[in-house]
């Protein structure tokens, strides 16, 4: 039901806020959840519509059939979610956050128009700005913006903007890897050695652990968040290793489930604020 993306977005946004020592108002994660859910529902409905064309323009999966089968429910709810998000933006969003949020909104619309257009980007551009890359960048921006909008940018080394730099870049890579893994697992070429998930996931996990160790003394919260992300990367590596023993639907769900590792930091967040 496309609830995976908003859940991951809210968990990581709250993780970013805790790492930066920023308190988020209740409406901030709600806004993020509404936007993420509406975007993912729209994306899957557009994919489904393209898949049912002749010739088919998209290979459909169980999630696409499910959304298309219940589109008379999903479409009104997605519109309602978008309208609710628009009301929050107009009524509650600080004026200073309107500009960066507008940039992300324009980038998201550009992503939709590019992915769901019949026209294809030139080969060099499509190789760099792949769907996985764009999803990772936009998803990360959406998770970080609520935190940045609640904190003014300063030159202080402990400013939220600096504290979140390493976790933000790492999460963007993790989101890219998540999309990459799902794409490969659902393709017919998952046995080829080109672009395999396992070595990339292990390398990313190692990088996350090294980054966490390097900043632990001065930025313990950022280090904890990096460590949680590293665990997610290693769990993706484990899923890739076990992919033939798991049903495709369970594998797809598990790929997003392993991104929820920041939940493990909740006891520390509740204890220390």
RALINGI-V275137 format. One record per residue. N is the residue number from 0. RES is the residue in three letters. OMEGA is omega in whole degrees, 0 to 359 (none if undefined). Layout:
n: <N,N>
res: <RES,RES>
omega: <OMEGA,OMEGA>
This chain:
n: <0,1,2,3,4,5,6,7,8,9,10,11,12,13,14,15,16,17,18,19,20,21,22,23,24,25,26,27,28,29,30,31,32,33,34,35,36,37,38,39,40,41,42,43,44,45,46,47,48,49,50,51,52,53,54,55,56,57,58,59,60,61,62,63,64,65,66,67,68,69,70,71,72,73,74,75,76,77,78,79,80,81,82,83,84,85,86,87,88,89,90,91,92,93,94,95,96,97,98,99,100,101,102,103,104,105,106,107,108,109,110,111,112,113,114,115,116,117,118,119,120,121,122,123,124,125,126,127,128,129,130,131,132,133,134,135,136,137,138,139,140,141,142,143,144,145,146,147,148,149,150,151,152,153,154,155,156,157,158,159,160,161,162,163,164,165,166,167,168,169,170,171,172,173,174,175,176,177,178,179,180,181,182,183,184,185,186,187,188,189,190,191,192,193,194,195,196,197,198,199,200,201,202,203,204,205,206,207,208,209,210,211,212,213,214,215,216,217,218,219,220,221,222,223,224,225,226,227,228,229,230,231,232,233,234,235,236,237,238,239,240,241,242,243,244,245,246,247,248,249,250,251,252,253,254,255,256,257,258,259,260,261,262,263,264,265,266,267,268,269,270,271,272>
res: <UNK,UNK,UNK,UNK,UNK,UNK,UNK,UNK,UNK,UNK,UNK,UNK,UNK,UNK,UNK,UNK,UNK,UNK,UNK,UNK,UNK,UNK,UNK,UNK,UNK,UNK,UNK,UNK,UNK,UNK,UNK,UNK,UNK,UNK,UNK,UNK,UNK,UNK,UNK,UNK,UNK,UNK,UNK,UNK,UNK,UNK,UNK,UNK,UNK,UNK,UNK,UNK,UNK,UNK,UNK,UNK,UNK,UNK,UNK,UNK,UNK,UNK,UNK,UNK,UNK,UNK,UNK,UNK,UNK,UNK,UNK,UNK,UNK,UNK,UNK,UNK,UNK,UNK,UNK,UNK,UNK,UNK,UNK,UNK,UNK,UNK,UNK,UNK,UNK,UNK,UNK,UNK,UNK,UNK,UNK,UNK,UNK,UNK,UNK,UNK,UNK,UNK,UNK,UNK,UNK,UNK,UNK,UNK,UNK,UNK,UNK,UNK,UNK,UNK,UNK,UNK,UNK,UNK,UNK,UNK,UNK,UNK,UNK,UNK,UNK,UNK,UNK,UNK,UNK,UNK,UNK,UNK,UNK,UNK,UNK,UNK,UNK,UNK,UNK,UNK,UNK,UNK,UNK,UNK,UNK,UNK,UNK,UNK,UNK,UNK,UNK,UNK,UNK,UNK,UNK,UNK,UNK,UNK,UNK,UNK,UNK,UNK,UNK,UNK,UNK,UNK,UNK,UNK,UNK,UNK,UNK,UNK,UNK,UNK,UNK,UNK,UNK,UNK,UNK,UNK,UNK,UNK,UNK,UNK,UNK,UNK,UNK,UNK,UNK,UNK,UNK,UNK,UNK,UNK,UNK,UNK,UNK,UNK,UNK,UNK,UNK,UNK,UNK,UNK,UNK,UNK,UNK,UNK,UNK,UNK,UNK,UNK,UNK,UNK,UNK,UNK,UNK,UNK,UNK,UNK,UNK,UNK,UNK,UNK,UNK,UNK,UNK,UNK,UNK,UNK,UNK,UNK,UNK,UNK,UNK,UNK,UNK,UNK,UNK,UNK,UNK,UNK,UNK,UNK,UNK,UNK,UNK,UNK,UNK,UNK,UNK,UNK,UNK,UNK,UNK,UNK,UNK,UNK,UNK,UNK,UNK,UNK,UNK,UNK,UNK,UNK,UNK,UNK,UNK,UNK,UNK,UNK,UNK>
omega: <179,178,182,183,178,179,178,181,182,181,181,177,177,175,176,180,179,180,182,181,182,176,180,172,184,185,184,176,177,178,180,180,180,181,181,182,180,181,183,176,178,180,182,176,177,176,181,179,178,180,181,178,176,357,182,180,181,177,187,176,183,182,178,178,181,181,180,180,182,182,178,174,184,184,178,180,178,177,178,178,179,178,176,178,179,178,179,180,184,187,191,185,178,182,181,181,183,183,179,178,178,178,179,179,179,179,178,177,177,177,180,182,180,183,185,176,177,181,179,176,174,185,180,181,180,179,181,183,178,179,180,180,182,179,180,181,182,180,179,179,179,180,184,185,178,180,181,182,180,183,178,179,179,178,181,179,180,179,180,182,180,181,185,185,181,177,181,180,180,180,176,177,179,178,176,180,178,179,179,181,180,179,181,180,181,179,179,184,185,178,182,182,183,176,180,184,188,182,179,180,178,179,180,177,178,178,179,179,178,177,179,180,185,182,186,184,185,181,186,180,176,178,179,179,176,178,177,177,178,177,178,180,180,176,174,176,179,177,179,179,185,191,181,180,183,178,181,181,179,179,179,179,181,180,176,180,183,176,183,182,176,176,179,180,184,179,179,180,180,183,186,178,none>
